[in-house]
Amino acid sequence: MKDTVEIRWHGRGGQGAKTAALLLADVAFKTGKYVQGFPEYGPERMGAPITAYNRISTRPITVHSNIYEPDYVVVVDESLLESIDVTKGLRADGAVIVNSTRSREEIAAHLHGYQGAVYTVDAREISIRALGKNYPNSPMLAATVAVSNVMGREEFLMEMKASFQHKFAKKPEVIEGNMMALELAFEQAK
């Protein structure tokens, strides 16, 4: 991993893109990294496009701005590909990770000529299988870690389990479902 990895998330209000970015920052921090995780606010409402960001580094982070040239872009809602150039500023040696049932080739046709790596993950199917509902943020979080290699799989899963155990102490079934979603997405993204 290079010194600093920058990630930009695109989703819609209520899909958990902001929560996933904040969870990634929290987990990376617990593994000894310097982090930033923050949303870009506008007139957000349920279903409106939102953007969130992560910086993860082995060194102190002194930049405090949005991310204009990300290493990775995560698209939680593929319908955004029709209205937003999600690859704007995306580094050619980076990757875009899209929640979709479509093939990489089909998705690439909507990426404004982006030539870098494209990954697709069916986060909807994974979350319905693991949680019984469409919560795409956990699968997309795991896919992002798998593709970006910002931390190892076992370290990530261990820290996420601890985070879920704290957050869902009275709902153990939610912990198990979220862990299953993370593991399934990690495999699918590779």
GROMACS elastic network, one bead per residue, 0.5 to 0.9 nm:
[ bonds ]
;  ai    aj funct       b0    kb
    1     4     6  0.78311   500
    1     5     6  0.77370   500
    1    57     6  0.89196   500
    1    58     6  0.89411   500
    1   148     6  0.84263   500
    1   149     6  0.70368   500
    1   150     6  0.66493   500
    1   151     6  0.86901   500
    2     5     6  0.68144   500
    2    57     6  0.79727   500
    2    58     6  0.82705   500
    3    56     6  0.81878   500
    3    57     6  0.53033   500
    3    58     6  0.54067   500
    3    59     6  0.65715   500
    4    34     6  0.89297   500
    4    55     6  0.65947   500
    4    56     6  0.55077   500
    4    58     6  0.67260   500
    4    59     6  0.75768   500
    4    61     6  0.82081   500
    5    54     6  0.79246   500
    5    55     6  0.57075   500
    5    56     6  0.52675   500
    5    57     6  0.63293   500
    5    70     6  0.77542   500
    5    71     6  0.62488   500
    5    72     6  0.80860   500
    5   148     6  0.81519   500
    5   150     6  0.74302   500
    6    53     6  0.74672   500
    6    54     6  0.56969   500
    6    56     6  0.66229   500
    6    57     6  0.87804   500
    6    67     6  0.69465   500
    6    69     6  0.78245   500
    6    71     6  0.53017   500
    6    72     6  0.66086   500
    6    73     6  0.87766   500
    7    21     6  0.86562   500
    7    52     6  0.84264   500
    7    53     6  0.56660   500
    7    54     6  0.50127   500
    7    55     6  0.64876   500
    7    56     6  0.85193   500
    7    67     6  0.75800   500
    7    69     6  0.88873   500
    7    70     6  0.53285   500
    7    71     6  0.59504   500
    7    73     6  0.57272   500
    7    74     6  0.74498   500
    7   144     6  0.88136   500
    7   148     6  0.89800   500
    8    21     6  0.86719   500
    8    51     6  0.70163   500
    8    52     6  0.59380   500
    8    54     6  0.65694   500
    8    66     6  0.89060   500
    8    67     6  0.68367   500
    8    68     6  0.85701   500
    8    69     6  0.88866   500
    8    70     6  0.61544   500
    8    71     6  0.82035   500
    8    72     6  0.64320   500
    8    74     6  0.62797   500
    8    75     6  0.86791   500
    8    86     6  0.88288   500
    9    17     6  0.63242   500
    9    18     6  0.77890   500
    9    20     6  0.88215   500
    9    21     6  0.73720   500
    9    39     6  0.88259   500
    9    50     6  0.81109   500
    9    51     6  0.54695   500
    9    53     6  0.59482   500
    9    54     6  0.82735   500
    9    72     6  0.85490   500
    9    73     6  0.58272   500
    9    75     6  0.60880   500
    9    76     6  0.74533   500
    9    86     6  0.89021   500
   10    17     6  0.68692   500
   10    18     6  0.89672   500
   10    49     6  0.71575   500
   10    50     6  0.59712   500
   10    52     6  0.67738   500
   10    73     6  0.75635   500
   10    74     6  0.60970   500
   10    76     6  0.60797   500
   10    77     6  0.73153   500
   10    80     6  0.77197   500
   10    86     6  0.73184   500
   11    14     6  0.85331   500
   11    15     6  0.65955   500
   11    16     6  0.77318   500
   11    17     6  0.56505   500
   11    18     6  0.83242   500
   11    47     6  0.85593   500
   11    48     6  0.82299   500
   11    49     6  0.57359   500
   11    50     6  0.54289   500
   11    51     6  0.65614   500
   11    52     6  0.84464   500
   11    74     6  0.83536   500
   11    75     6  0.60571   500
   11    77     6  0.53053   500
   11    78     6  0.83801   500
   11    80     6  0.74449   500
   12    15     6  0.57844   500
   12    16     6  0.80300   500
   12    17     6  0.75029   500
   12    44     6  0.86592   500
   12    45     6  0.84415   500
   12    46     6  0.70412   500
   12    48     6  0.50815   500
   12    50     6  0.53779   500
   12    51     6  0.83052   500
   12    76     6  0.76736   500
   12    77     6  0.67769   500
   12    80     6  0.84158   500
   13    16     6  0.72902   500
   13    17     6  0.79087   500
   13    18     6  0.84800   500
   13    44     6  0.65289   500
   13    45     6  0.57148   500
   13    48     6  0.53174   500
   13    49     6  0.63250   500
   13    50     6  0.61317   500
   14    17     6  0.80205   500
   14    18     6  0.88906   500
   14    45     6  0.80296   500
   14    46     6  0.54142   500
   14    47     6  0.65046   500
   14    48     6  0.86672   500
   15    18     6  0.83084   500
   15    19     6  0.86812   500
   15    46     6  0.85548   500
   15    47     6  0.80466   500
   15    76     6  0.74015   500
   15    77     6  0.81647   500
   15   134     6  0.88218   500
   15   135     6  0.67528   500
   15   136     6  0.66056   500
   15   137     6  0.65876   500
   16    20     6  0.59706   500
   16    21     6  0.85506   500
   16    76     6  0.83990   500
   16   135     6  0.75279   500
   16   136     6  0.72223   500
   16   137     6  0.50885   500
   16   138     6  0.83155   500
   17    20     6  0.50889   500
   17    21     6  0.62382   500
   17    22     6  0.86685   500
   17    39     6  0.87712   500
   17    50     6  0.78734   500
   17    51     6  0.76605   500
   17    52     6  0.67598   500
   17    74     6  0.87311   500
   17    75     6  0.86319   500
   17    76     6  0.67124   500
   17   136     6  0.84927   500
   17   137     6  0.59696   500
   17   140     6  0.85469   500
   17   141     6  0.86531   500
   18    21     6  0.51831   500
   18    22     6  0.62653   500
   18    23     6  0.86110   500
   18    37     6  0.84136   500
   18    38     6  0.72294   500
   18    39     6  0.58932   500
   18    50     6  0.80313   500
   18    51     6  0.74739   500
   18    52     6  0.55015   500
   18    53     6  0.81042   500
   18   137     6  0.87807   500
   19    22     6  0.51014   500
   19    23     6  0.60233   500
   19    24     6  0.85218   500
   19    52     6  0.89389   500
   19   137     6  0.74935   500
   20    23     6  0.50002   500
   20    24     6  0.60504   500
   20    25     6  0.85841   500
   20    52     6  0.89209   500
   20   137     6  0.56520   500
   20   138     6  0.68129   500
   20   140     6  0.78467   500
   20   141     6  0.57945   500
   21    24     6  0.51529   500
   21    25     6  0.63152   500
   21    26     6  0.87078   500
   21    36     6  0.89076   500
   21    37     6  0.56080   500
   21    38     6  0.69978   500
   21    39     6  0.80479   500
   21    52     6  0.64268   500
   21    53     6  0.63308   500
   21    54     6  0.61408   500
   21   141     6  0.77266   500
   22    25     6  0.50891   500
   22    26     6  0.61880   500
   22    27     6  0.86869   500
   22    36     6  0.82063   500
   22    37     6  0.50501   500
   22    38     6  0.66851   500
   22    39     6  0.86298   500
   22    52     6  0.87046   500
   22    53     6  0.85993   500
   22    54     6  0.79130   500
   23    27     6  0.60874   500
   23    28     6  0.84348   500
   23    37     6  0.81886   500
   23   141     6  0.82796   500
   23   160     6  0.83402   500
   23   163     6  0.85925   500
   24    27     6  0.52380   500
   24    28     6  0.59861   500
   24    29     6  0.84032   500
   24    35     6  0.88873   500
   24    37     6  0.75424   500
   24    54     6  0.77064   500
   24    56     6  0.89754   500
   24   141     6  0.70992   500
   24   145     6  0.83562   500
   25    28     6  0.52052   500
   25    29     6  0.60114   500
   25    30     6  0.86516   500
   25    33     6  0.88969   500
   25    34     6  0.85188   500
   25    35     6  0.55409   500
   25    36     6  0.60060   500
   25    37     6  0.52887   500
   25    38     6  0.88825   500
   25    54     6  0.66924   500
   25    55     6  0.78232   500
   25    56     6  0.72598   500
   26    29     6  0.51551   500
   26    30     6  0.63654   500
   26    31     6  0.89306   500
   26    35     6  0.78790   500
   26    36     6  0.88667   500
   26    37     6  0.81997   500
   26   163     6  0.88109   500
   27    30     6  0.51068   500
   27    31     6  0.65732   500
   27   156     6  0.70511   500
   27   159     6  0.59308   500
   27   160     6  0.67152   500
   27   163     6  0.79540   500
   28    31     6  0.51471   500
   28    32     6  0.67691   500
   28    33     6  0.56196   500
   28    34     6  0.75579   500
   28    35     6  0.68774   500
   28    56     6  0.71019   500
   28    57     6  0.89547   500
   28   150     6  0.78478   500
   28   151     6  0.73889   500
   28   156     6  0.80476   500
   28   159     6  0.86627   500
   29    32     6  0.52567   500
   29    34     6  0.59795   500
   29    35     6  0.60591   500
   29    56     6  0.83769   500
   30    33     6  0.72201   500
   30   159     6  0.73689   500
   31   151     6  0.81125   500
   31   155     6  0.76601   500
   31   156     6  0.84918   500
   31   159     6  0.80576   500
   32    58     6  0.79678   500
   33    56     6  0.65452   500
   33    57     6  0.57072   500
   33    58     6  0.53377   500
   33    59     6  0.75082   500
   33    60     6  0.85744   500
   34    55     6  0.79991   500
   34    56     6  0.58094   500
   34    57     6  0.50577   500
   34    58     6  0.60530   500
   34    59     6  0.62652   500
   34    60     6  0.57400   500
   34    61     6  0.66228   500
   35    54     6  0.71430   500
   35    55     6  0.54570   500
   35    57     6  0.63050   500
   35    58     6  0.88592   500
   35    60     6  0.82320   500
   35    61     6  0.72657   500
   36    53     6  0.76382   500
   36    54     6  0.53410   500
   36    56     6  0.65835   500
   36    57     6  0.89959   500
   36    61     6  0.80149   500
   36    64     6  0.87217   500
   37    52     6  0.74024   500
   37    53     6  0.55760   500
   37    55     6  0.66549   500
   37    56     6  0.86360   500
   38    51     6  0.88643   500
   38    52     6  0.56272   500
   38    53     6  0.53775   500
   38    54     6  0.67488   500
   38    66     6  0.87625   500
   39    50     6  0.76692   500
   39    51     6  0.58923   500
   39    53     6  0.61021   500
   39    66     6  0.89538   500
   40    50     6  0.70266   500
   40    51     6  0.55122   500
   40    52     6  0.57728   500
   40    53     6  0.78779   500
   40    66     6  0.77195   500
   41    44     6  0.66543   500
   41    50     6  0.73874   500
   41    51     6  0.77755   500
   41    52     6  0.87251   500
   42    50     6  0.80935   500
   43    48     6  0.82564   500
   44    47     6  0.81684   500
   44    48     6  0.57681   500
   44    49     6  0.72926   500
   44    50     6  0.68306   500
   45    48     6  0.54300   500
   45    49     6  0.84403   500
   45    50     6  0.89432   500
   46    49     6  0.87755   500
   47    50     6  0.87330   500
   49    80     6  0.75784   500
   52    66     6  0.87502   500
   53    66     6  0.71571   500
   53    67     6  0.68084   500
   54    67     6  0.82523   500
   55    61     6  0.79282   500
   55    67     6  0.84419   500
   56    59     6  0.87635   500
   56    61     6  0.82707   500
   56   150     6  0.74370   500
   57    60     6  0.69550   500
   57    61     6  0.69653   500
   57   150     6  0.87426   500
   58    61     6  0.87762   500
   61    64     6  0.80650   500
   63    66     6  0.89540   500
   65    68     6  0.87466   500
   67    70     6  0.60172   500
   67    89     6  0.89219   500
   68    88     6  0.78655   500
   68    89     6  0.57929   500
   68    90     6  0.78863   500
   69    72     6  0.89004   500
   69    88     6  0.77104   500
   69    90     6  0.52740   500
   69    91     6  0.63036   500
   70    73     6  0.67140   500
   70    87     6  0.88833   500
   70    88     6  0.88769   500
   70    89     6  0.66102   500
   70    90     6  0.51293   500
   70    91     6  0.63142   500
   70    94     6  0.77540   500
   71    89     6  0.89911   500
   71    90     6  0.61340   500
   71    91     6  0.55388   500
   71    92     6  0.83318   500
   71    93     6  0.74370   500
   71    95     6  0.67952   500
   71    96     6  0.87289   500
   71   148     6  0.83956   500
   72    90     6  0.68467   500
   72    91     6  0.77369   500
   72    94     6  0.54109   500
   72    95     6  0.50234   500
   72    96     6  0.57024   500
   72    97     6  0.76264   500
   72   144     6  0.81198   500
   72   147     6  0.86917   500
   72   148     6  0.72248   500
   73    86     6  0.71441   500
   73    87     6  0.71130   500
   73    90     6  0.71619   500
   73    94     6  0.82548   500
   73    95     6  0.65316   500
   73    97     6  0.62197   500
   73    98     6  0.83715   500
   73   144     6  0.86981   500
   74    86     6  0.85579   500
   74    95     6  0.86364   500
   74    96     6  0.58945   500
   74    98     6  0.60410   500
   74    99     6  0.81822   500
   74   140     6  0.74986   500
   74   141     6  0.87737   500
   74   144     6  0.71023   500
   75    78     6  0.62241   500
   75    80     6  0.76939   500
   75    81     6  0.82312   500
   75    86     6  0.76425   500
   75    96     6  0.75166   500
   75    97     6  0.61163   500
   75    99     6  0.61846   500
   75   140     6  0.83834   500
   76    80     6  0.86578   500
   76    97     6  0.84023   500
   76    98     6  0.63256   500
   76    99     6  0.52897   500
   76   100     6  0.85624   500
   76   123     6  0.82884   500
   76   136     6  0.68401   500
   76   137     6  0.72295   500
   76   140     6  0.68732   500
   77    80     6  0.59618   500
   77    81     6  0.81295   500
   77    98     6  0.75131   500
   77    99     6  0.61971   500
   77   100     6  0.79360   500
   77   136     6  0.87745   500
   78    81     6  0.55770   500
   78    82     6  0.80605   500
   78    98     6  0.64321   500
   78    99     6  0.61292   500
   78   100     6  0.62991   500
   78   107     6  0.86228   500
   79    82     6  0.58939   500
   79    83     6  0.76388   500
   80    83     6  0.53471   500
   80    84     6  0.56896   500
   80    85     6  0.83405   500
   80    86     6  0.78871   500
   81    84     6  0.56017   500
   81    85     6  0.66348   500
   81    86     6  0.66734   500
   81   107     6  0.84913   500
   81   110     6  0.62053   500
   81   111     6  0.71777   500
   82    85     6  0.79862   500
   82   110     6  0.71420   500
   83    86     6  0.89073   500
   84    87     6  0.86179   500
   84    88     6  0.88484   500
   85    88     6  0.55946   500
   85   110     6  0.87076   500
   85   111     6  0.70014   500
   85   112     6  0.70387   500
   86    89     6  0.85951   500
   86    90     6  0.81277   500
   86    96     6  0.84773   500
   86   111     6  0.72951   500
   86   112     6  0.88492   500
   87    90     6  0.50586   500
   87    91     6  0.84511   500
   87    96     6  0.74703   500
   87   111     6  0.63785   500
   87   112     6  0.73925   500
   87   113     6  0.89658   500
   87   114     6  0.67508   500
   88    91     6  0.88818   500
   88   112     6  0.86661   500
   88   114     6  0.89262   500
   89    92     6  0.89465   500
   90    93     6  0.84883   500
   90    94     6  0.68026   500
   90    95     6  0.77440   500
   90    96     6  0.82256   500
   90   114     6  0.83089   500
   90   116     6  0.87102   500
   91    94     6  0.51345   500
   91    95     6  0.77349   500
   91   116     6  0.77471   500
   92    95     6  0.75917   500
   92   114     6  0.74395   500
   92   115     6  0.64804   500
   92   117     6  0.80761   500
   93   115     6  0.88327   500
   93   116     6  0.59263   500
   93   117     6  0.75337   500
   94   116     6  0.62473   500
   94   117     6  0.66491   500
   94   148     6  0.84090   500
   95   116     6  0.58155   500
   95   118     6  0.56737   500
   95   119     6  0.73808   500
   95   147     6  0.78820   500
   95   148     6  0.82029   500
   96   116     6  0.77838   500
   96   117     6  0.64641   500
   96   118     6  0.50490   500
   96   119     6  0.62391   500
   96   120     6  0.84616   500
   97   117     6  0.85796   500
   97   118     6  0.60624   500
   97   120     6  0.57270   500
   97   121     6  0.73226   500
   97   140     6  0.80457   500
   97   143     6  0.75370   500
   97   144     6  0.70890   500
   97   147     6  0.81101   500
   97   189     6  0.83898   500
   98   104     6  0.88826   500
   98   107     6  0.80148   500
   98   118     6  0.77246   500
   98   119     6  0.62330   500
   98   121     6  0.62314   500
   98   122     6  0.83489   500
   98   123     6  0.89634   500
   98   140     6  0.82274   500
   99   102     6  0.88817   500
   99   119     6  0.86784   500
   99   120     6  0.58235   500
   99   122     6  0.54357   500
   99   123     6  0.56219   500
   99   124     6  0.76114   500
   99   136     6  0.78042   500
   99   139     6  0.89045   500
   99   140     6  0.71156   500
  100   103     6  0.78416   500
  100   107     6  0.82693   500
  100   120     6  0.57117   500
  100   121     6  0.57518   500
  100   122     6  0.50610   500
  100   123     6  0.72690   500
  100   124     6  0.81073   500
  101   120     6  0.72556   500
  101   121     6  0.70457   500
  101   122     6  0.53002   500
  101   123     6  0.86673   500
  101   124     6  0.87607   500
  101   125     6  0.87167   500
  102   105     6  0.81159   500
  102   106     6  0.61096   500
  102   107     6  0.66290   500
  102   120     6  0.73679   500
  102   121     6  0.89367   500
  102   122     6  0.85427   500
  103   106     6  0.52212   500
  103   107     6  0.63337   500
  103   108     6  0.85916   500
  103   119     6  0.86730   500
  103   120     6  0.68860   500
  104   107     6  0.51148   500
  104   108     6  0.59599   500
  104   109     6  0.87675   500
  104   117     6  0.89890   500
  104   118     6  0.59491   500
  104   119     6  0.62620   500
  104   120     6  0.61618   500
  105   108     6  0.50638   500
  105   109     6  0.65937   500
  105   118     6  0.84135   500
  106   109     6  0.55335   500
  106   110     6  0.75006   500
  107   110     6  0.55475   500
  107   111     6  0.69419   500
  107   118     6  0.78849   500
  107   119     6  0.89556   500
  107   120     6  0.81278   500
  108   111     6  0.51763   500
  108   112     6  0.79878   500
  108   113     6  0.75435   500
  108   114     6  0.72574   500
  108   115     6  0.82902   500
  108   118     6  0.70121   500
  109   112     6  0.72507   500
  109   113     6  0.74183   500
  109   114     6  0.88902   500
  110   113     6  0.78830   500
  110   114     6  0.88976   500
  111   114     6  0.55037   500
  111   115     6  0.86854   500
  114   117     6  0.85530   500
  115   118     6  0.86042   500
  119   143     6  0.87963   500
  119   147     6  0.82199   500
  119   189     6  0.66016   500
  119   190     6  0.85734   500
  120   123     6  0.89448   500
  120   143     6  0.89891   500
  120   188     6  0.83083   500
  120   189     6  0.70015   500
  121   124     6  0.86177   500
  121   126     6  0.86498   500
  121   139     6  0.79990   500
  121   140     6  0.74667   500
  121   143     6  0.73047   500
  121   185     6  0.69013   500
  121   188     6  0.62960   500
  121   189     6  0.60982   500
  122   125     6  0.55602   500
  122   126     6  0.63410   500
  122   127     6  0.87300   500
  122   136     6  0.86355   500
  122   139     6  0.83559   500
  122   140     6  0.88900   500
  122   185     6  0.80425   500
  122   188     6  0.81975   500
  123   126     6  0.50065   500
  123   127     6  0.59412   500
  123   128     6  0.84219   500
  123   134     6  0.79773   500
  123   135     6  0.77944   500
  123   136     6  0.50115   500
  123   137     6  0.77880   500
  123   138     6  0.81473   500
  123   139     6  0.53190   500
  123   140     6  0.63607   500
  123   181     6  0.83657   500
  123   185     6  0.71048   500
  124   127     6  0.53029   500
  124   128     6  0.61014   500
  124   129     6  0.84910   500
  124   133     6  0.81358   500
  124   134     6  0.53054   500
  124   135     6  0.69042   500
  124   136     6  0.56886   500
  124   139     6  0.83660   500
  125   128     6  0.52102   500
  125   129     6  0.60272   500
  125   130     6  0.85151   500
  125   134     6  0.76453   500
  125   136     6  0.88451   500
  126   129     6  0.51484   500
  126   130     6  0.60374   500
  126   131     6  0.81608   500
  126   134     6  0.83803   500
  126   135     6  0.89410   500
  126   136     6  0.80697   500
  126   139     6  0.68915   500
  126   180     6  0.86106   500
  126   181     6  0.58575   500
  126   182     6  0.87523   500
  126   184     6  0.67152   500
  126   185     6  0.69159   500
  127   130     6  0.50354   500
  127   131     6  0.52713   500
  127   132     6  0.66743   500
  127   133     6  0.61479   500
  127   134     6  0.54525   500
  127   135     6  0.56549   500
  127   136     6  0.62134   500
  127   137     6  0.87567   500
  127   138     6  0.78087   500
  127   139     6  0.68768   500
  127   177     6  0.81588   500
  127   178     6  0.79790   500
  127   180     6  0.87229   500
  127   181     6  0.57835   500
  128   131     6  0.53064   500
  128   134     6  0.53859   500
  128   135     6  0.76152   500
  128   181     6  0.88575   500
  129   132     6  0.58328   500
  129   133     6  0.79390   500
  129   177     6  0.85980   500
  129   180     6  0.88816   500
  129   181     6  0.79203   500
  130   133     6  0.82043   500
  130   176     6  0.82579   500
  130   178     6  0.68252   500
  130   179     6  0.83416   500
  130   180     6  0.57734   500
  130   181     6  0.53712   500
  130   184     6  0.86099   500
  131   134     6  0.77005   500
  131   135     6  0.77924   500
  131   173     6  0.86933   500
  131   174     6  0.71807   500
  131   176     6  0.86128   500
  131   178     6  0.67278   500
  131   180     6  0.83910   500
  131   181     6  0.74669   500
  132   135     6  0.89089   500
  132   177     6  0.84838   500
  135   138     6  0.70012   500
  135   139     6  0.81228   500
  136   139     6  0.57011   500
  136   140     6  0.61511   500
  136   141     6  0.86036   500
  137   140     6  0.51245   500
  137   141     6  0.59420   500
  137   142     6  0.86698   500
  138   141     6  0.50628   500
  138   142     6  0.63559   500
  138   143     6  0.86586   500
  138   178     6  0.66889   500
  138   179     6  0.85720   500
  138   181     6  0.65178   500
  138   182     6  0.60158   500
  138   185     6  0.83581   500
  139   142     6  0.52305   500
  139   143     6  0.61673   500
  139   144     6  0.86167   500
  139   178     6  0.83659   500
  139   181     6  0.55308   500
  139   182     6  0.52351   500
  139   183     6  0.81424   500
  139   184     6  0.75173   500
  139   186     6  0.75787   500
  140   144     6  0.60608   500
  140   145     6  0.86776   500
  140   182     6  0.82503   500
  140   185     6  0.71057   500
  140   186     6  0.88383   500
  141   144     6  0.51433   500
  141   145     6  0.64290   500
  141   146     6  0.87060   500
  141   182     6  0.75723   500
  141   185     6  0.84476   500
  141   186     6  0.88690   500
  142   145     6  0.51760   500
  142   146     6  0.61300   500
  142   147     6  0.86574   500
  142   153     6  0.87540   500
  142   156     6  0.83823   500
  142   157     6  0.87179   500
  142   181     6  0.82518   500
  142   182     6  0.51573   500
  142   183     6  0.73467   500
  142   184     6  0.85664   500
  142   185     6  0.58407   500
  142   186     6  0.52664   500
  142   189     6  0.82375   500
  143   147     6  0.61095   500
  143   148     6  0.84200   500
  143   182     6  0.79021   500
  143   185     6  0.55112   500
  143   186     6  0.51593   500
  143   187     6  0.81144   500
  143   188     6  0.75556   500
  143   189     6  0.51521   500
  143   190     6  0.79466   500
  144   147     6  0.52835   500
  144   148     6  0.58616   500
  144   149     6  0.80458   500
  144   150     6  0.86299   500
  144   186     6  0.83544   500
  144   189     6  0.80461   500
  145   148     6  0.52586   500
  145   149     6  0.54625   500
  145   150     6  0.59078   500
  145   151     6  0.67006   500
  145   152     6  0.79937   500
  145   153     6  0.77446   500
  145   156     6  0.78686   500
  145   186     6  0.77627   500
  146   149     6  0.55410   500
  146   150     6  0.80325   500
  146   151     6  0.82888   500
  146   152     6  0.80516   500
  146   153     6  0.71223   500
  146   185     6  0.85258   500
  146   186     6  0.56135   500
  146   187     6  0.81156   500
  146   189     6  0.63930   500
  146   190     6  0.65352   500
  147   150     6  0.84502   500
  147   186     6  0.85288   500
  147   189     6  0.66317   500
  147   190     6  0.68529   500
  148   151     6  0.81769   500
  149   152     6  0.64866   500
  149   153     6  0.83321   500
  151   154     6  0.86230   500
  151   155     6  0.67931   500
  151   156     6  0.63799   500
  152   155     6  0.53428   500
  152   156     6  0.60387   500
  152   157     6  0.86027   500
  153   156     6  0.51316   500
  153   157     6  0.60997   500
  153   158     6  0.85279   500
  153   183     6  0.89402   500
  153   186     6  0.79782   500
  154   157     6  0.51373   500
  154   158     6  0.59875   500
  154   159     6  0.85437   500
  155   158     6  0.52093   500
  155   159     6  0.62189   500
  155   160     6  0.85593   500
  156   159     6  0.53228   500
  156   160     6  0.60586   500
  156   161     6  0.85507   500
  157   160     6  0.50658   500
  157   161     6  0.60227   500
  157   162     6  0.86063   500
  157   179     6  0.75147   500
  157   182     6  0.76483   500
  157   183     6  0.79331   500
  158   161     6  0.52355   500
  158   162     6  0.63848   500
  158   163     6  0.87226   500
  159   162     6  0.51205   500
  159   163     6  0.61666   500
  159   164     6  0.86408   500
  160   164     6  0.60479   500
  160   165     6  0.84386   500
  160   179     6  0.78088   500
  160   182     6  0.88774   500
  161   164     6  0.50704   500
  161   165     6  0.59814   500
  161   166     6  0.85654   500
  161   175     6  0.71869   500
  161   176     6  0.87729   500
  161   178     6  0.86318   500
  161   179     6  0.68023   500
  162   165     6  0.50707   500
  162   166     6  0.62953   500
  162   167     6  0.86542   500
  163   166     6  0.52637   500
  163   167     6  0.61653   500
  163   168     6  0.84523   500
  164   168     6  0.55591   500
  164   169     6  0.75780   500
  164   172     6  0.89069   500
  164   174     6  0.81878   500
  164   175     6  0.56617   500
  164   178     6  0.79889   500
  164   179     6  0.85041   500
  165   168     6  0.53688   500
  165   169     6  0.51520   500
  165   170     6  0.86368   500
  165   171     6  0.86690   500
  165   172     6  0.75755   500
  165   175     6  0.64819   500
  166   169     6  0.54495   500
  167   170     6  0.85101   500
  167   171     6  0.88930   500
  167   175     6  0.88662   500
  168   171     6  0.50883   500
  168   172     6  0.65786   500
  168   173     6  0.88034   500
  168   174     6  0.68295   500
  168   175     6  0.65555   500
  169   172     6  0.64160   500
  169   175     6  0.83446   500
  170   173     6  0.89866   500
  171   174     6  0.55441   500
  171   175     6  0.69728   500
  172   175     6  0.50812   500
  172   176     6  0.64461   500
  172   177     6  0.87339   500
  173   176     6  0.51849   500
  173   177     6  0.61758   500
  173   178     6  0.85929   500
  174   177     6  0.51128   500
  174   178     6  0.60318   500
  174   179     6  0.84806   500
  175   178     6  0.52690   500
  175   179     6  0.61170   500
  175   180     6  0.85866   500
  176   179     6  0.51938   500
  176   180     6  0.61817   500
  176   181     6  0.86654   500
  177   180     6  0.51086   500
  177   181     6  0.61985   500
  177   182     6  0.86992   500
  178   182     6  0.62029   500
  178   183     6  0.86891   500
  179   182     6  0.50918   500
  179   183     6  0.62618   500
  179   184     6  0.86396   500
  180   183     6  0.51928   500
  180   184     6  0.61095   500
  180   185     6  0.85467   500
  181   184     6  0.52364   500
  181   185     6  0.60932   500
  181   186     6  0.84654   500
  182   185     6  0.52962   500
  182   186     6  0.60383   500
  182   187     6  0.87313   500
  183   186     6  0.50779   500
  183   187     6  0.63925   500
  183   188     6  0.87355   500
  184   187     6  0.53101   500
  184   188     6  0.62558   500
  184   189     6  0.87200   500
  185   189     6  0.59776   500
  185   190     6  0.86029   500
  186   189     6  0.53979   500
  186   190     6  0.65571   500
  187   190     6  0.54385   500
